[in-house]
Amino acid sequence: SHGVASNGMERHDALSRWAAAGYVVVAPTFPLSSRPSSEITDLPNQPGDFVFVTETFRSAVQDPANPLHAKVLSDCLAVAGHSLGGATTLAAAFDPCCDQLDPDAVIDIAGVAVNLTPGASFGQSAPRPTLIVHGTLDATVPISHSEQAFAELRGPRWLLTFPDGNHNSMFGPPEVEVLTASVVAFLDAELKGAPAALDALPATVDASGIATLQVAPAG
């Protein structure tokens, strides 16, 4: 899920790295928040858009004529988003209003931590493995949003931070290399059952010299 005034193609260079690791990436463009006017009021509807796109894709690959037929594990799903798309992702994974998809893994990048359901909290939601990414110098969405989500969510979670990073820097060099390594390691562990790279991720991130990683066990 993209952020405000963005679109599904804007992060193509970063998302293509995930695809190169063997993951089908479906990146929709939301009709209102993609506008240059920075429309954010459609947030409550975007998780529904997210569900529609996901289920439409799952249905499409069941067709033997589809080029991805029999090549996609359509019952295996991670949800991800940046900025307002991070809020969309958190809602689709953790908010009682919108959690129809039951994802296996969640990736929140510089996202807005907000509950759409009055009275709901992240701490009351079902535990799901979650990777959270943020730049410490983010002037658009303060890192406190990611720190809040990391503290309140249940289940195993990882907080990847870039001390010199801003709201978008993780999508460009050199940070994109660490982002890619972290996302692929996380997805390999949670979707493929191959945890070796995720187990080694703290050392990988530390060796980069440009990022830090906090790890919280299930709880």
Secondary structure as UniProt FT lines:
FT   TURN            4..5
FT   TURN            8..11
FT   HELIX           12..20
FT   TURN            21..22
FT   TURN            31..34
FT   TURN            36..37
FT   TURN            41..42
FT   HELIX           43..45
FT   HELIX           46..60
FT   TURN            61..62
FT   TURN            64..65
FT   TURN            67..71
FT   TURN            74..75
FT   STRAND          78..82
FT   HELIX           84..94
FT   TURN            96..98
FT   STRAND          105..109
FT   TURN            118..119
FT   HELIX           122..124
FT   STRAND          130..135
FT   TURN            136..137
FT   HELIX           144..152
FT   STRAND          157..162
FT   TURN            163..164
FT   HELIX           169..171
FT   TURN            173..174
FT   HELIX           175..191
FT   HELIX           196..199
FT   HELIX           201..208
FT   STRAND          212..216
//
